[in-house]
Amino acid sequence: MMQSMTGFGKATVNLKGKQVNIEVRSLNSKQLDLNLRLSGLVRPYENEIRTLVSGALERGKIDVSVYVEQGPEAGLPGIDRKLVKTYYTGLKSLARELKAPEGDLLAHVLRLPEVLKTEKAELEDKEWKQVKAGLVKALEGLSKFRTDEGKSLQKELERRIDLIRKNLKEIEKMDEMRVVRIKDRLRQSVAELKGQFDTNRFEAELIYYMEKLDITEEKVRLKTHCDYFTSTMREKGNGRKLGFISQELGREINTIGSKANDALIQKLVVLMKDELEKIKEQINNIL
């Protein structure tokens, strides 16, 4: 089943005196690029969170946010006096060094991280299990989002590949007439020469010329690559593989264009190249 690398999932966990909000976002990336933004209460579980997310999501730029909102029953926050003094002294020294107005530094210090804290500095085991279950729910939501978007991507890619197939069929029809035109042109040229040539040498050159213009193998390979692309779309984690196949599609399309030596076929080749570029753009967003 095809999946997009873009996704979003969230969950809310209600604990006694607080609410834990969990959000997981995913964007395109060649590797797993994991970024965590955690409230102080859940920071001790960072390694476990990383392991859980890495096991659930194969690839992508992943942003995980877990933040805690304290309820009114949690009581007034305490003040880390030592940290306040450290912040205040440092900012005051910096202001004097830069000759900047000190203003109300204390008000700014009180808004800095970890200055205000509740008495409880960590979650109970039971609470962490609830938060962990919420994270799993958010990851499942993101996976569903990826799958739903992957279905839309698959339909779009199938449509683009069908257009390439359609143009290839038109090229096959034109190729029969192209070969006839080339042979007629050569016969006319030979007739104008009135026998002033080496027959054996001429036949050898003619065979070589026709082989250089023959696109039979390229047409067969292009059709095979289209079929392989379609079957690969049904596999799991197929983004990289589809990228490799699209490169082979481009190689065959380019070769047909360079060997055909025909204006009508060249127009169809341009159309196929346009479809292939759109396919490549979509592939960048496939897991």
N, C-alpha and C positions, 0 to 999 in steps of 0.2 A: 504493500500500500504506500503510495507516494505521500510524503509529508513536506510541508513548507518549513523553512527555518524561522519564519516570523511567527510569533505567537505571544499570547498573554494569558495569565491565570492568576486568580487571587482567592484568598480565603480570610475569614475573620474568626478568631477564637476568643470567646468570652471567658475570662477567668475572674476570680474573686477580686474585686477592686480595680480591675484593669481589662483593657481590650487589646488583643494582639492582631495587628493588620499585616497580612502577608501578600506580597505582590511578586510575580515572576514574569520577566519580559525577555523575549528572544529576538535577535536580529541576525543577519547574515554574517558568517565567519567561516574561514577554512578549517579552523580548529575549535576546540572548546575553550572559550574565553569567559571565565567566570568572575563576576564582580559582586561582592556582598556588601550590603549596607545594613548593619545590625544595631539594634538598641543594646544598651549595656546589659540588660537582663538576659539576653540570649547570646551575647558574645562568647561566653564560656563554651557554647556548643558549636562554635564555628567549624571545627574540623568535621563534626558529624553532619552538619548542614552541607558542607562541601561534598562529602562522600555521597550523601543522599541525592543531591542535585546531579552530580557527575554520573551516577548510576542510572538516573532517569532520562537524562538528555545527552544525546550522542555528540552533537555539534552545534555551534552557534555562539554568538556573543550574548551571554546570559547575565542579566541583572536581577539580583534577588534582594528585596527589601523586606525586613522584618522590624517593625517599629511598634512600640508599646504606648498606649494612651492610658494614663492613670485616671481612674474614676474618682468621684468626690469622696467615696468612702475610704480611699487610700490614705487620706490625711494630708496635711501640709508637708511639702518637701523640706528636707533639711539642707543645710549649706555646708559644703566642704570648705571650711575656713582656710585650711592650709593651701588648697588649690587656688582659692580666691586671692590670697596674699601673693602667691607666685605669679598669677596672671597680672595682678595690679602693679606689682613692682616692675615686672618686665615691660608692660605697656607704658608705664610712667617714664621709665628710663629711655625707651625708644622715642617717646614724644619729645623729650628734652634733647635727645641726640639729633632729631630731625627738625627741631625748633618748631614743632607743631603744637597747636593749642591742646591742652590736656582735657579740657571740658569735663564732663561727668564720666570719668573712667569707670567708676564703680558700677554704674548702670549697664555699661557695655560688658563688663566682666561677668555680671550675673547672667548674661545671656549666652555665655560661652559653654561649650560641651562639658558635661559631668560636674558643673558647679552645683546645680540643684539636684538633689537625689532623695529618693525615699529611703526609709530605714531598711527596707528589704532589698538586698543587692543581688539576689539570685532567685531562680525559679525552683519550686519543689519538683521532685521527680514526676509526680502526677501531672503537674502543670506542663512540664517539658514534653511529656507524652502527648498531651493535648495539642501543644504547639507543633510538634512533629507531625501529628495527624493532619493538622491544618496545612502544613507545607506540602505534604503528599497530595492533598486535595488540590492545592494550587498548581502543582506540577501536572496532575491529571487534567486539569482545565486547560493548561497550556498545550499539552499533547493533543487534546481534542481540537483545540483551535488550529494547531498545525495540520491535523488530519483533514479537517473541513476545508482549509485553504488549499491543501494538497490536491483534493478532488477537483477543485476549480482549475488549478494549474495543469492537472493531467488532461482535462478536457481541452484546454487551450493548446497544449503541446500536440495532442492527437489531431486537432484541426490543422495545425501548421504542417505536421508531417503529411497529412492527407493532401494538402495543397502541393507539397513537393512531389508526391506520387502522381498527382494529376498532371503537373507540368512535365514529369518524366514520360508519361504516356504520350503526351503531345510530341515530345522530342522523338520518341520511338517511331511515331507516324511520319514525322518530317525527315527522319534519318533515311528511311527507305527512298524517298524522293531525292534526298541530297546525294545519295550514292549514284542514282540514275543520272542526275545532272552532271556529276563529276565525270562519269564514264562517257556521256555524250560529248562533253567538252573536250575530253582527251581524244576521242575518236575524230572529232572535227579538226583538232590540231594536227593529229597524225596524217589525216587526209591532205591537209595543206602542205605537209612536208613532201608529199609525192615520192615516198620511198627513199628519201635522202638521209638514211640513218641505219645504224646497226640494229637489226631486228632483235637479236638475242640481248643486247645491252638494253634496248628499249623495254623489252618485257621485264627484265630484272628491275629496272628503275620504276616501272609501272607498279609492280608488286610492292616494292618498298614504299612508294608514294601512297598507295591505297592502305597499307598497314599503318602508316603514320596518321592517317585520317580516320581510321576505324575506331569507333567508340563503343563497340559491343561490350567489351569487358567492363568498362566504366558504368554502363547502364545496368548491367547485371549486379555489380557490386553496390551501386547506389540503391537499388531496390532491396538488396539483402540488408544493407545498413538501416534502411527505413523500417524493415520488418523487425530487425534486432532492437532498434530504438523503442518500437511499440511494445515488444514483449518485456523489455527491461523496465519500462515504466510501472509494471505491475510488481516489481521486486521491492523489498524494503531497503531503505538507505541507499537509493540508487543515484543520488545527485552526481557524485564523481564519475560513475560509470557512464551516465548519460553525457557528461562533458567530453569524455574520450570518444564516444560514438559520434558526437556532433562534429568533432575534428575530422573524423573519417568521412562524414557526409560532405563537409566542405572540400576535402581533397578531391573527391570524385566529381563534385559539381564543377570545381575549377578546371579539372582535366578535360571534362566534356566541353567546356567553353573554349579552351585553348586548342583542342583538336578538331572541333566541328567545322571551323572555318565557314560558318553559315550565319547570316544576319538574323534570321528568324529564330534559330536555335539559341543564339546569343541573348535575345530578348527573354526567352524562357529561363535561361541560366541566371540572368539578372533577377528575375522574379524569385527563383529558388534561393538565391543568395540572400535576398531580403527576408524571406521566411526563416532561413537558417539563423540570421542575426537576431531575429525576435525570439527564436527558440533558445539561443545562447543566453539572452538576457534573462529569460525565465528560469533557466537551469541554475543560475547563480543563487536563486532563492529556494532551491530544493535540497532537502536534507540528504 
